[in-house]
């Protein structure tokens, strides 16, 4: 498999230039490259394989773009959905697309994924414990800690 070129090359800029900016700060193209690679490896480490379906339901934040790019880099089919969807709407997509992972920062998506026994990667709380066992059981560790443990 051919490796993708660095993101800053695709953007036609240098690695230290700002790539993403939100209310919490900014990130360079080099940082975005490293984090999307780490996240892609983390997704693969959860047992997903190219072609698997991921639902992305996240607010307007840098991790939304990171998650979208990482999913695509890992060869997944990523479907971004509105954070305002009701549980019934989200459940339909999870079932219809045979979703293997939900990446989110929202309670409705977390709870709906759990009810459908779909693993959750919470962009704040990290990887959820056993799907279908109740989100109230918590998460193993925070997202940043989990991400830092993934191979670059």
RAZITA-V880024 format. One record per backbone hydrogen bond with DSSP energy under -1.0 kcal/mol. CO is the residue of the C=O (numbers start at 1). NH is the residue of the N-H. E is the energy in kcal/mol with one decimal. If there is no record, write none. Layout:
BEGIN
co->{CO;CO}
nh->{NH;NH}
e->{E;E}
END
This chain:
BEGIN
co->{6;7;8;14;15;17;20;22;25;27;27;28;29;30;31;32;33;34;35;36;37;38;39;40;41;43;44;49;52;53;54;55;56;57;59;61;62;63;64;65;66;67;68;69;70;71;72;75;77;79;82;86;87;88;89;90;91;92;93;94;95;101;102;103;104;106;107;108;109;110;111;112;113;114;119;120;121;122;124;126;127;130;134;135;138;142;143;144;146;147}
nh->{10;11;13;17;30;29;27;25;22;19;20;32;33;34;35;36;37;38;39;40;41;42;43;44;45;48;47;52;77;100;79;103;81;105;61;64;66;67;68;69;70;71;72;73;74;76;75;51;54;56;85;90;91;92;93;94;95;96;97;99;98;55;121;57;123;110;111;112;113;114;115;116;118;117;102;128;104;126;143;122;140;133;137;138;129;146;147;148;149;150}
e->{-1.5;-2.0;-2.4;-1.5;-2.5;-1.6;-2.2;-1.7;-3.0;-3.4;-1.7;-2.6;-2.6;-2.3;-2.8;-2.5;-1.9;-2.5;-2.8;-2.3;-2.3;-2.4;-2.5;-2.2;-2.5;-1.3;-2.0;-2.5;-3.0;-3.0;-2.8;-3.0;-2.6;-1.2;-1.3;-1.4;-2.3;-2.6;-2.3;-2.7;-2.8;-2.6;-2.0;-2.7;-2.0;-2.7;-1.4;-2.5;-3.0;-2.2;-1.2;-2.2;-2.8;-1.7;-1.6;-2.6;-2.3;-3.1;-2.4;-2.2;-1.1;-2.4;-3.0;-2.6;-3.6;-2.1;-3.0;-2.6;-2.5;-2.2;-2.3;-1.6;-3.1;-1.4;-2.2;-2.6;-1.6;-2.4;-1.4;-3.3;-1.9;-1.5;-1.9;-2.1;-1.3;-2.6;-3.2;-2.1;-1.0;-1.6}
END
